[in-house]
Amino acid sequence: MPSSQTIISMTPAHVCVPLERPLKVATFEVHAVDTCCVTLRTKEGLKGHGWCFAFGPERTRAMIAMVRDLFANLLGRDPADADANWEAMRKAVSFVGRDGISALAMSALDTACWDLAAQAAGQPLWKYLGGERREIPCYASEGLWLNLWIDELVEEAAALKARGFKAMKLRVGGRVDDDVERIRAVRGAIGDEVALMVDANQAWDVETAIRACKAFEPFGLYWVEEPVDHEDIRGCAEVAEASSIPICTGETNYNPRGMRHLLVAGAADILMPDLERCSGVTGWRRAAALAKEFGKPVTPHLFHEVSAHLLSAEEHGVWCEHMPWWECIIKEPMEFRDGNLVLSDRPGLGLEWKEEALREFAPPVGGSL
């Protein structure tokens, strides 16, 4: 049995992770990923890591303030008491609300607790959770943005396939006719043997979404992601009912409660809970359990450094999203091999921050907080 630990301190750091080129989707454009990197320490000498992000420095400073506030609920606790720790933080934010920045801050702390708990048990997190799969199929999500011309899409899709990806995601959400041509070009570049997903990033109304899904039918898509506004659950259910292509959604909805609303309504053929919007590993696992209860596959949103561990333990889990935003601040990024993320035997998450990178990418105003 793992020995108990006692949490004694927490250090947050604000880093502004640069992107090689702007990230353009139907509803926003991003040039950097502001991130709150959390390090929890125990009396026994272990360090646990977690993080949350937002697009914008002021939002991230607000997240860090909430992380500091919530940490008081973990001080002196054993990080292995996952449910009790999670509920203590949820109770603490009941007045201001459990979604939004509260959930993001909880996620960083909760994830760091799970990292510590697995380390204390001498196991990688995936084994600690009962996982058996060491190699987790992943799809390339780091390209095929909406601002690329068709010849650029073809070149990039072919390059991703050459790197070994067996699946990739294309952003859509412009004019439906234009999206059809983009999909046709990418499918032609990668062939039928590579799975292709598309993500509309909530760009359409219900009528347009149904029309788009119908137009996309000839291309053998694995899913259409977030076709309508995430709050229009009834509308998303209408799209799912009308579409022969599975609808994947959930990333922008908060906490297990939000996942249940989607599943009850029939809005998600594939559930995509987001680690930070589910308030961490604890909430994500509850969301995955709901997907299993409703007989739906589950696929994680972002955070492949954590999500691959989670999928290992979910028999109904499909495809881990590969997004390398944070690899520049992690000492030993997760191995990618032949279309899979390869889980290591290092205890916990098996990662540490590059301290020099945290300093290098600290924002010029305010720095590490």
C-alpha positions as CSV (number, residue, x, y, z in Angstrom):
1,M,0.0,0.0,0.0
2,P,1.3,3.5,-0.8
3,S,2.3,5.6,2.3
4,S,0.2,8.6,3.0
5,Q,1.5,12.0,2.2
6,T,0.9,15.5,3.4
7,I,0.6,18.5,1.0
8,I,2.7,21.4,2.3
9,S,3.1,23.9,-0.5
10,M,2.1,25.0,-3.9
11,T,3.9,27.1,-6.5
12,P,2.1,28.5,-9.6
13,A,4.0,29.9,-12.6
14,H,2.5,32.0,-15.5
15,V,4.0,31.1,-18.8
16,C,3.0,32.4,-22.2
17,V,3.7,29.4,-24.6
18,P,4.4,30.8,-28.1
19,L,2.9,29.2,-31.2
20,E,4.9,28.7,-34.3
21,R,2.1,30.3,-36.3
22,P,-1.4,31.7,-35.4
23,L,-4.1,29.1,-34.6
24,K,-7.2,30.0,-36.6
25,V,-10.6,28.3,-36.2
26,A,-14.1,29.4,-37.2
27,T,-14.7,31.4,-34.0
28,F,-11.3,32.7,-32.8
29,E,-7.6,33.2,-33.6
30,V,-4.7,32.6,-31.1
31,H,-1.0,33.5,-31.2
32,A,0.1,32.1,-27.8
33,V,-1.2,29.9,-25.0
34,D,-1.1,31.5,-21.5
35,T,-0.8,28.7,-19.0
36,C,-0.7,28.4,-15.2
37,C,1.8,25.7,-14.3
38,V,1.3,24.3,-10.8
39,T,3.7,22.4,-8.6
40,L,2.4,20.8,-5.4
41,R,4.9,19.6,-2.8
42,T,4.5,17.1,0.0
43,K,6.2,16.8,3.4
44,E,7.7,13.5,2.1
45,G,9.6,15.3,-0.7
46,L,7.5,14.5,-3.8
47,K,6.4,17.1,-6.4
48,G,3.2,16.8,-8.4
49,H,2.4,18.8,-11.5
50,G,-0.8,20.1,-13.2
51,W,-1.7,23.0,-15.4
52,C,-4.6,25.0,-16.8
53,F,-4.7,27.5,-19.6
54,A,-6.6,30.4,-21.1
55,F,-6.1,32.5,-24.2
56,G,-5.0,35.8,-22.7
57,P,-2.7,37.0,-19.8
58,E,-5.3,38.7,-17.7
59,R,-7.5,35.6,-17.7
60,T,-4.5,33.5,-16.7
61,R,-3.7,35.9,-13.8
62,A,-7.3,35.4,-12.7
63,M,-6.8,31.6,-12.9
64,I,-3.7,31.9,-10.8
65,A,-5.5,33.9,-8.2
66,M,-8.1,31.2,-8.0
67,V,-5.5,28.5,-7.8
68,R,-3.9,30.3,-4.8
69,D,-7.3,30.6,-3.2
70,L,-8.3,27.0,-3.7
71,F,-5.0,25.6,-2.5
72,A,-6.0,26.4,1.1
73,N,-8.4,23.5,0.8
74,L,-5.6,21.1,0.1
75,L,-3.0,22.2,2.6
76,G,-2.3,19.4,5.1
77,R,-4.3,16.9,3.1
78,D,-3.2,13.6,1.6
79,P,-3.3,13.9,-2.2
80,A,-4.5,10.3,-2.6
81,D,-7.9,11.3,-1.0
82,A,-9.0,12.3,-4.5
83,D,-12.8,12.5,-4.0
84,A,-12.6,14.3,-0.7
85,N,-10.1,16.8,-2.0
86,W,-12.2,17.4,-5.1
87,E,-15.4,17.9,-3.1
88,A,-13.6,20.3,-0.7
89,M,-12.6,22.5,-3.6
90,R,-16.1,22.3,-5.2
91,K,-17.6,23.3,-1.9
92,A,-15.2,26.3,-1.6
93,V,-16.4,27.8,-4.9
94,S,-20.1,27.2,-4.5
95,F,-20.7,30.9,-4.0
96,V,-18.8,32.1,-7.1
97,G,-19.8,29.1,-9.2
98,R,-18.2,25.8,-10.1
99,D,-17.7,26.4,-13.8
100,G,-15.4,28.9,-15.6
101,I,-12.2,29.8,-13.9
102,S,-13.1,27.8,-10.8
103,A,-13.1,24.6,-12.8
104,L,-9.9,25.4,-14.6
105,A,-8.1,26.2,-11.3
106,M,-9.5,23.1,-9.7
107,S,-8.2,21.0,-12.7
108,A,-4.6,22.1,-12.2
109,L,-4.6,21.3,-8.5
110,D,-6.6,18.0,-8.9
111,T,-4.3,16.8,-11.6
112,A,-1.2,17.5,-9.5
113,C,-2.8,15.5,-6.6
114,W,-3.3,12.5,-8.9
115,D,0.3,12.8,-10.0
116,L,1.5,12.8,-6.4
117,A,-0.8,9.9,-5.4
118,A,0.5,7.7,-8.3
119,Q,4.1,8.6,-7.4
120,A,3.6,7.6,-3.8
121,A,2.3,4.3,-5.0
122,G,5.4,3.9,-7.2
123,Q,3.3,3.6,-10.3
124,P,2.7,5.6,-13.5
125,L,-0.7,7.2,-13.4
126,W,-2.1,4.9,-16.1
127,K,-1.3,1.8,-14.0
128,Y,-2.5,3.5,-10.8
129,L,-5.8,4.0,-12.5
130,G,-6.0,0.4,-13.6
131,G,-5.0,0.9,-17.2
132,E,-3.4,-1.9,-19.3
133,R,-2.9,-0.2,-22.6
134,R,0.6,1.3,-23.0
135,E,0.2,2.6,-26.5
136,I,-2.7,5.0,-27.1
137,P,-3.8,5.8,-30.6
138,C,-3.8,9.6,-31.2
139,Y,-4.8,12.0,-33.9
140,A,-2.9,15.0,-35.1
141,S,-4.7,18.2,-34.0
142,E,-1.7,20.6,-34.4
143,G,-2.5,21.7,-37.9
144,L,-5.0,21.9,-40.7
145,W,-6.3,25.2,-39.5
146,L,-9.0,27.3,-41.1
147,N,-6.7,30.0,-42.4
148,L,-4.7,27.6,-44.7
149,W,-5.2,27.5,-48.4
150,I,-6.1,24.1,-50.0
151,D,-2.5,23.5,-51.3
152,E,-1.2,24.2,-47.8
153,L,-3.7,21.8,-46.3
154,V,-2.7,19.1,-48.8
155,E,1.0,19.6,-48.0
156,E,0.4,19.6,-44.3
157,A,-1.9,16.6,-44.3
158,A,0.6,14.6,-46.3
159,A,3.4,15.6,-43.9
160,L,1.3,14.5,-40.8
161,K,0.7,11.1,-42.5
162,A,4.4,10.8,-43.2
163,R,5.1,11.4,-39.5
164,G,3.1,8.3,-38.7
165,F,-0.3,9.7,-37.7
166,K,-3.2,7.4,-38.4
167,A,-5.8,10.1,-37.8
168,M,-6.0,13.9,-38.0
169,K,-8.5,16.7,-37.5
170,L,-9.4,19.4,-40.0
171,R,-11.0,22.7,-38.9
172,V,-14.2,23.7,-40.8
173,G,-17.0,26.2,-40.1
174,G,-16.8,28.5,-43.1
175,R,-19.0,28.3,-46.1
176,V,-20.2,24.7,-46.4
177,D,-19.2,24.5,-50.1
178,D,-15.7,25.7,-49.2
179,D,-15.5,23.2,-46.4
180,V,-16.5,20.4,-48.8
181,E,-13.6,21.3,-51.0
182,R,-11.2,21.4,-48.1
183,I,-12.3,18.0,-46.9
184,R,-12.1,16.6,-50.4
185,A,-8.5,17.8,-50.8
186,V,-7.3,16.5,-47.4
187,R,-9.0,13.1,-48.0
188,G,-7.3,12.9,-51.3
189,A,-4.0,13.6,-49.7
190,I,-4.2,11.0,-47.0
191,G,-6.3,8.3,-48.5
192,D,-9.1,6.3,-46.9
193,E,-6.8,4.4,-44.5
194,V,-6.3,7.5,-42.3
195,A,-9.2,8.5,-40.0
196,L,-10.3,12.1,-40.6
197,M,-12.3,14.2,-38.1
198,V,-13.6,17.7,-38.6
199,D,-14.2,20.4,-36.0
200,A,-16.6,23.3,-36.6
201,N,-15.8,25.0,-33.3
202,Q,-19.5,25.9,-32.7
203,A,-19.7,28.0,-35.9
204,W,-23.0,26.9,-37.3
205,D,-26.7,27.2,-36.6
206,V,-28.7,24.0,-36.5
207,E,-29.9,24.2,-40.1
208,T,-26.4,24.9,-41.5
209,A,-24.9,22.1,-39.4
210,I,-27.4,19.5,-40.7
211,R,-26.7,20.7,-44.3
212,A,-23.0,20.5,-43.7
213,C,-23.2,17.0,-42.2
214,K,-25.2,15.8,-45.2
215,A,-22.6,17.4,-47.6
216,F,-19.8,15.7,-45.8
217,E,-21.2,12.2,-46.0
218,P,-19.2,11.0,-49.0
219,F,-15.8,11.5,-47.2
220,G,-16.0,8.8,-44.5
221,L,-15.5,11.2,-41.6
222,Y,-14.9,9.7,-38.1
223,W,-16.8,12.6,-36.5
224,V,-18.1,16.1,-36.8
225,E,-17.1,18.1,-33.7
226,E,-19.0,20.9,-32.0
227,P,-21.3,21.8,-34.9
228,V,-23.4,24.3,-32.9
229,D,-23.0,26.5,-29.8
230,H,-22.2,24.4,-26.8
231,E,-25.2,25.8,-24.9
232,D,-27.6,24.8,-27.6
233,I,-27.9,21.2,-26.4
234,R,-31.3,20.6,-27.9
235,G,-30.0,21.9,-31.3
236,C,-27.0,19.7,-31.1
237,A,-29.3,16.7,-30.4
238,E,-31.3,17.7,-33.6
239,V,-28.0,17.6,-35.6
240,A,-27.0,14.3,-34.1
241,E,-30.4,12.8,-35.0
242,A,-30.2,14.0,-38.6
243,S,-26.6,13.2,-39.2
244,S,-25.2,9.8,-40.4
245,I,-21.8,11.0,-39.2
246,P,-21.2,10.7,-35.4
247,I,-21.4,14.0,-33.6
248,C,-18.6,14.6,-31.0
249,T,-19.1,17.2,-28.4
250,G,-18.5,18.1,-24.8
251,E,-15.2,20.0,-24.7
252,T,-16.8,23.4,-23.9
253,N,-19.4,22.1,-21.4
254,Y,-18.5,22.1,-17.8
255,N,-18.1,19.3,-15.2
256,P,-19.8,15.9,-15.1
257,R,-23.2,17.6,-14.8
258,G,-22.7,19.2,-18.2
259,M,-21.8,15.9,-19.7
260,R,-24.9,14.3,-18.3
261,H,-27.1,17.0,-19.9
262,L,-25.5,16.2,-23.3
263,L,-26.0,12.5,-23.0
264,V,-29.6,12.7,-21.7
265,A,-30.5,14.9,-24.7
266,G,-28.9,12.6,-27.2
267,A,-26.5,15.4,-28.3
268,A,-23.3,13.4,-28.2
269,D,-22.6,10.3,-30.2
270,I,-19.1,10.5,-28.9
271,L,-18.4,12.4,-25.6
272,M,-15.4,14.7,-25.5
273,P,-14.9,15.9,-21.9
274,D,-12.2,18.5,-21.4
275,L,-9.8,17.9,-18.5
276,E,-9.8,21.5,-17.2
277,R,-13.5,22.1,-17.8
278,C,-14.2,18.9,-15.9
279,S,-12.2,20.2,-12.9
280,G,-9.4,17.7,-13.3
281,V,-8.8,14.0,-13.4
282,T,-11.5,13.3,-10.8
283,G,-14.2,15.1,-12.8
284,W,-13.0,13.7,-16.1
285,R,-13.2,10.1,-14.9
286,R,-16.7,10.8,-13.7
287,A,-17.6,12.1,-17.1
288,A,-16.1,9.0,-18.7
289,A,-18.2,6.8,-16.4
290,L,-21.3,8.6,-17.6
291,A,-20.4,8.0,-21.2
292,K,-20.0,4.3,-20.4
293,E,-23.4,4.3,-18.6
294,F,-25.0,5.7,-21.8
295,G,-23.1,3.3,-24.1
296,K,-21.1,6.1,-25.8
297,P,-17.4,6.2,-26.6
298,V,-15.3,8.8,-24.8
299,T,-12.4,10.9,-26.2
300,P,-10.4,13.5,-24.4
301,H,-9.9,17.1,-25.3
302,L,-6.3,18.3,-25.3
303,F,-3.7,17.6,-22.5
304,H,-2.4,14.5,-24.1
305,E,0.3,14.3,-21.4
306,V,-2.5,13.5,-19.0
307,S,-5.3,12.2,-21.3
308,A,-3.3,9.3,-22.6
309,H,-3.0,8.0,-19.0
310,L,-6.8,8.4,-18.6
311,L,-7.6,6.6,-21.8
312,S,-5.5,3.6,-20.9
313,A,-8.0,2.9,-18.1
314,E,-11.1,3.4,-20.2
315,E,-12.2,0.4,-22.4
316,H,-14.7,2.6,-24.2
317,G,-12.0,5.3,-24.9
318,V,-11.1,6.3,-28.5
319,W,-8.4,8.5,-29.9
320,C,-6.3,10.8,-27.8
321,E,-5.9,14.4,-29.2
322,H,-2.2,15.2,-29.9
323,M,-1.5,18.9,-29.4
324,P,2.1,19.7,-28.6
325,W,1.6,23.1,-27.1
326,W,3.3,22.3,-23.8
327,E,6.1,20.1,-24.9
328,C,8.5,23.1,-24.9
329,I,8.1,23.4,-21.1
330,I,8.3,19.7,-20.2
331,K,11.6,18.0,-19.7
332,E,10.8,14.6,-21.3
333,P,7.7,14.9,-23.6
334,M,5.6,11.8,-24.1
335,E,6.9,9.6,-26.9
336,F,5.0,9.4,-30.2
337,R,5.5,6.3,-32.2
338,D,3.7,4.9,-35.2
339,G,0.5,6.8,-34.6
340,N,0.5,6.1,-30.8
341,L,1.4,7.9,-27.7
342,V,3.6,5.6,-25.7
343,L,3.1,5.6,-21.9
344,S,6.3,5.3,-19.8
345,D,6.9,3.5,-16.5
346,R,8.0,6.7,-14.7
347,P,5.9,7.2,-11.6
348,G,2.9,9.6,-11.7
349,L,2.6,11.6,-14.9
350,G,6.2,11.1,-15.5
351,L,6.9,14.7,-16.2
352,E,8.7,17.7,-14.8
353,W,8.8,21.4,-15.8
354,K,11.8,22.8,-17.6
355,E,12.6,25.5,-15.1
356,E,14.6,27.5,-17.7
357,A,11.5,27.4,-20.0
358,L,9.2,28.7,-17.3
359,R,11.6,31.6,-16.9
360,E,12.0,32.1,-20.7
361,F,8.3,32.1,-21.4
362,A,7.2,34.2,-18.4
363,P,5.2,37.1,-19.6
364,P,7.1,40.4,-19.7
365,V,4.7,42.2,-17.4
366,G,4.2,40.3,-14.1
367,G,6.3,37.3,-14.9
368,S,5.9,34.2,-12.8
369,L,3.4,34.8,-10.1
